Amino acid sequence: MEFKHKSVLLDETIEGLRVRPDGIYVDGTLGGAGHSLEICRRLSAKGRLIGIDQDEDAIAAAGERLDGYKDQVTIIRSNYCNMVEELEKRGIRSVDGILLDLGVSSYQLDAAERGFTYREDVPLDMRMDRRNPKTAGDIVNEYSESELYRIIRDYGEDKFAKNIAKHICLARAEQPIRTTGELSEIIKRAIPMKMRATGGHPAKKTFQAIRIELNQELEVLKDSLDGMIDILNDGGRICVITFHSLEDRIVKNIFRRNENPCICPPEFPVCVCGRKPKGFVVTRKPIVPGEQELAENKRAKSSKLRIFERRVQ
């Protein structure tokens, strides 16, 4: 299957990065290289792009797409949480811009065998990096009822989390749950009939929760952003595209904290904690897709772009 992924908020992200022709840019979620291709088009012969992705299919597709710029491009198979050390290995200690386009790619959703979809009956996989020995099937069949409840409640934000966790445990006591179709049917039975008619597919939130847990998506994001801001050059920017409120909240809060890191009590007349701002939030409100993009790409619907600019004191 061809790796297809329509880049979300493409123009807004490239504009937000303010690409300097001689700069060094990192795409931490390379995917099909839609954003990266536009960055490369703006680079001079001295400019450089480093693309990172943990999915071997994405790496192969991006390599083909960026072939015309191969002298300026370095592609690394890794998780973006390893960005700082991967760059250091290559002698790079600071960059001019960083991009993260979070979540699951269109290709991963459409490639049924990857097990991200609830619309077909395939083995429960959901690994963004297929070197990971653990799959979605392991979570579904091995997590305790309370653990399943926690992740469906916290990562899926599903009000029927308790009932879904209970139904999963009852079903797997009879036989292991092997496929997306089996899991989808179990989730449907756990949700009252009248509630299934609204709010999209009944399995959507649970599948999101399992995917986030398996790939440790929120922990990776929380643990990475501060380090990325630290390696930006003066005036360098980081652009982050999120697809659900959990990611967006993390990005918003970390950007705010880097803009205003002071932890002194509000009644103190002057700051004594010594924490200095690292820059400022460019986007007071997140940038969202326009009507035309929403009409052309339904998967852009929940996307939000936030931008932070580094200012070296």
N, C-alpha and C positions, 0 to 999 in steps of 0.2 A: 504494500500500500504506500502511495506517495505521501510524504510528510507535508500536510497542508495546515497552515495556521494563519489566520487573518489577524494581523497585528492590531491591537486595540489602542485607541488614542494615539495613533502613530504621529500625526503632525504636531499634536500638542506636546508629546514627549520630546520629540526632536527639537522643537522650539525651546522647550524648557531646559534642555541640556546645554543650549548655546554652544554648539560644537566649535572649538578652536581648531583650525586646520592642522596645526602641528601638535595637538594635544594627545594625551593617552586616555582612552575610554574603556570602561569595562561593562560588558553586558553579562550580568550574573545569572540570567535565565535565558540563554541563547535561543532555545527553541528552534524554529525554522529560520531564524536570522532576519526577520522582517525589519525590526528596529535597527539591528546591526548593519544591515545593508545601507540604510539611510544615513547612518553615522559615517560609514566608509565613504559614501559619495561626497561627504563634506570634508574629508581629510586630505591633506597634502601628502606628498611622498614621505614626509617626516612623521606624519601622524601615525597612531597605532591603536588597534582595537584588540582587546582580549575578551574572548567569549568563553563563558563557563556554562556547562550543562551536565547533569548526571545521567541523561538519557542517551543511550548509544544511537538510537534512531535520529534524534535531534542533531547529534554531533555529525552524523553522516550527511544529513540534509543541509545543515548549515555550511559544511565544508564545500559542498557543491555550489550553493548559492553565493558564497563569498569567494569563489575561486578566482575571480578577476582581481581580487585585492589580496591575494595570498601572501604577498611580501610584507603587508602591513598587519596581517591578522594572525593571532595565536589562539588556537582553540584548545581548551582544557576540559577533560572529563572529570568533573568533581561537583560537589555541592557548593553553592555560593557562600555557605558559612565558612568555607576554607579559603575565601578570596584573598585575605591579607597574606596568609602564608604561601599560597600558590604564586602570588605576585612577587613576594620576597625571594622565592626560589629562582625567579627569573630576573632578579636585580631591580625590581620596581618597588619603590617605597612610597610613591605618591602618584596620584592620577588627577585628571581634570574633570572627570565625570563618571558616574555609575548609574546603571539602569537595572531595575528589577521589575519584571512582569510576572507577578505571582500566580499561584494556582496551577491548574491542570491545563495542558494545551488542547486545542481543537483536535489535533492528531491523536493524542492519547485518549480523548473521549470517543473519537470515531473509529479507532482501531479496536474493534470489539475484543480481540484476544488479550488486550492489556487489562481487561477486567474492571475498568472504571465506570462502565455504563450499566444502568439498571434497565435499559431498553432491550437488551438481548441476553440470552442465557449462555453465559461463558464462565470458566473457572474464576473464582474470587481471587484476584491478584492485586491490582491497584498500586504496584510499585513504580515510583518514578525512576528509581535506579534498580535495574533488574539484577544487580549484584547483591542486593539486600536479600538475605536468606528468609526473612519473615514476610509473609503475605497477608492480605486482608482476610483470607481464610483462617489463618492462625488466630487473628484477633477475634473473629466471629465465634470460633470453636473453643478457644482457650481462655478468654477473659472471663472473669467472674461476672455475675449479674450486676453487682454494684459498679464494677469497672465499666461495663457496657453502658449502664445508665449514665455514669458520669460523662463519658465521651459523647454520647448522643445528646445529652442535655447541654454540655458546655460547647462542643464543637459543631453540633448540628442545630442547636437552639430549638429543639423539637419539644413541644409541650407534652407529647405522648412518649417521651423517652423511657419512662419507667415501664410502661406497658410493652413497648417494643423490646426492651432488654429482657423482660420476663418471657415474652413469646419466643425470642431467639433461644433462650435457655431451655424452654420446654421442647422446642423442635429438635435441638441438637442432642437432647437426652435420648431421643428415639434413633436418630442417625445423624452423622456429621453433615453440616451444611456446606455443600461443595461449590455451588454456582451462584451467580448474580441473580438468576431467575428464581431460584429457591429462596434466597434471602429476601428478594423483592416481594414474593408472595407472603412470606411470614410477616413482613412489615405491614403489608396491606391489611392482614387479618387483625393486627394490633391497633389499627386506627378505626374509629367509628365510621360507619358508612357515609353518614352525612358530611363528615369532615374531609372525605376523600375527594369530594366534588370540587373543592376549592384549593387554591395554593399550590398548584402544580403537582407533579408526580409524588405520591406518598412516600416513596423511598429516597427521594432526593436528599433530604437533610441527613438521614442516617448514613447514606453512602458518602456524603461530604465529611461527616464526622469520622468515619473509619479511615478514609483517605488521609485526613489531616493527622490522625493519630499514628497511622502506619509510617508516614513520611516525615513525622515530627515537624510539620510545616510552621507551626506557631513558635515553637521553641527555637528553631533555626532563625526565624525572623527576629525574635527578641534578642537573641545572642549575637546577631551580626551587625545591626545597624550602627551602633556606636563606633565599632571598629572601622566601618566603611567611611563614616563622617571624618574620622581621625586621619585617614589617608588622602582626603581630598586636598588639592592645592588651594591657595587663596582664590576665592571666586569660583571654585569648582562646585558642581551641583550633583545631587543624587535625586533621581526621579524614581518613584515607586508606584506601580499600578497594582491595586488590590481588587478583589472580587467579592469579598463579603465583609461584614461589619467587624468580625474578630480581627482580621488582618489590618483593616483600616484603623481601628482603635489603637493597635500597637504602634503603627507608623506615626499616627497623629501624636500620641503621647511621647514617643521617643524624640521626634522632631521638636516638640515643644520643650522637652527637658534639655535638649542641646542648645536651644535658644535662650532658655532661662533656667540655668542649673542651680541657682542659689537656693540653699536649704535653710537659710536663717529664718527665725520666727518673724512674722509680718510686723510685729511691734518694734523690731530693731531699726534704729534710725539709719544705720549703714550696714552694708554686707561685711560679715567677718568670716564667712565660711571659705572665702577665697576661690570659689568655683566661678570660672569665667565662661561666658557664652562662646560657643564654637561657630556661631553663624546665625542665620535667621531663616524662618519659614517663609518661602516665597508664596505659597498658596494658603491664604487665610481660610479659604474654603476649598475643598478638593475640586479638581477639574473633572467634569463628567462628559460623556459623549453627546454630540449634537444629534438633532433629529435625523439628519442624513445617515450618519454612521449607524444609528440604532435601526434604521430601515434596512441598511445593507448587511448588518451583522448582529443578529439577535443575541449573540453571546457577549456583546459589549454592554448589555443592559445594566449590569450591577457594577461596572468598573469605575474606579476613582483613581485619579492621579494626584499625588502630593509631591512637592518639590522642596528641598532644603538646600540653601547655599552656604558654603563654608566661608568663614571670615577668620583669617589667622590674626590673633591679637598681637 
